[in-house]
């Protein structure tokens, strides 16, 4: 399965960094979502990406958007990562990579490294932007531009 711009995101449930169950259908219809898939907590590129979303999180909030980071790291790893870097948004643990597969996020380097891909989803659950780049620096900016365009800010 591979999701593209214009597709409805699948409904999913995962455990967040605080041990709570996150259900996408409780947020779709209420907020714009920025869902970014990344390879691994505490690695240089992933830390840079997470911190760039942190540094702009207030802007996303003012635009009515919620940021969600997803990787196969454990709930405990997400909690440590979030605490260490003061990351104010939700991290979801996808240990089986089922949600990564539902979104069609491909791995890099012959599939050895989980892919880095960002989706911006409107309030109706429709993908408005899909951005795939190994460069962690560009994801937040692309997401923010898209959120601004769909919220007319």
N, C-alpha and C positions, 0 to 999 in steps of 0.2 A: 504494500500500500504506500502511496506517496501523495501527500496533500499539497495542493497548489493554491494560489490566490484565487478567491472565489468559492473555495470549498468550505463546508461546515466542519468544524473540529469535532472529533469524536468525544463523547462523554467519557470521563475517566475519574478514578479515585486513586489517590496515593497518600502516603503518610508524610506530613510536613516535618520540618526541623524541630518542632516542639512536641512531636509524637501524636499530633491530632490528625484525623482523617480529613483530607481536602477533597471536596467533590466539585468538579468543574461545573456541573449543572446548578450549583448554588451561587455561582458568580456570573455565568453567561446570562445575559439579559439585564445585568445591573452595571457592569463595568467593561471598559475596553481592557483587554489583556495583552500584556507583553510576556510571551513565554519564550524563554531562551534555554536551549539545550547546550550543555557544555561538557567537556571530557572529565575533569577531575578537580576536586577541591584542593586548595593549597599549591597548585602548580602556578608558575609565573603568569602565563597567559590567562588562565581562568581567574586568578586573583585580580588581575588588572581589569578584566571584564566585569567581575562582580563589583569591584570598587567604582567603576565608571557608572554602573547602574545606581549604586549607593549615592554617589555624588550628585546625580540628577533625579533621584527618587522623588524629591519634593515637587519638581516640575511635572513628573508623571502623575503624582497625586492631584495636583492642581487641575490637571486636564481630565481627571476622572479615570485614570488608568491604574491598573495593578500590575506589578512586576512579579514574575515567578521564574525561578531558576530550577532546572531539572537536570539531575545527573544520576548515575547509578550508585553514587556514594551512599553510605548508610545514614540513617537518621542522626546517629551520634556524631558522625563526621560533619554533617550539615550544621548541626548545632554548634560544634567547635568552630567551624569556618565562619558562621554567622556572628558568633560572639567575638572571635579574634579581630574581625575587620569591621565590627559594628554595622552589619548589613541589616537594614530595616525591613526587608521584604521577605516573601515566602520562598523557602527552598523545599523541593519535593524529592523524595527518594524513590528512584525507579530501578531497584536492584535487578530485576529480570529484563529490563530494557523494553518491556512490552509497550509502554507509552511512546518511547523513542521510535519503536517500529511502527506504531499506529500513525505517527506523524510522518513517517518515511525519512527520518534523519539517518543519513548514511555515515559510515565511519570514514576516517581518513587513513592514509598510509596502509593500503590493502586491508582496511577494516580493523587494523590493530588499535587505532585510537578512536574512541567514540567521536562522532561529528559535533561541530559547533554550528548551530543554526538557530535563528531567531524568527519567531512568528508574532505578528501584531494582528490581534483578533478583535473585530468590532463587537459592540454590545449584543449583536444577534448571533455571535459565534462564528462569523464568517471571516476567513483569513483575508486580510487587506494587504499584508506584506509578508514575504518569506525571504529571508536573507541568510545566505550560506557563505561563510568566509572563515578561513583559519585565523585571520587577523582579528584578534579579540577587540582591538581598539575601535573598530568601525560599527560594531553591533548596537551599542547604546545610541549613537548618533542617528543611525538609520531608523531605529525604533522610535526615537523621539520625534524625528521629522514626520514619520508616518502617523503617529498619534496626533500630532498637531494638525496634520492635514485632514484626518477623519473627524476631529472634534472642532474643526474650523477655527483654530486659534492662531 
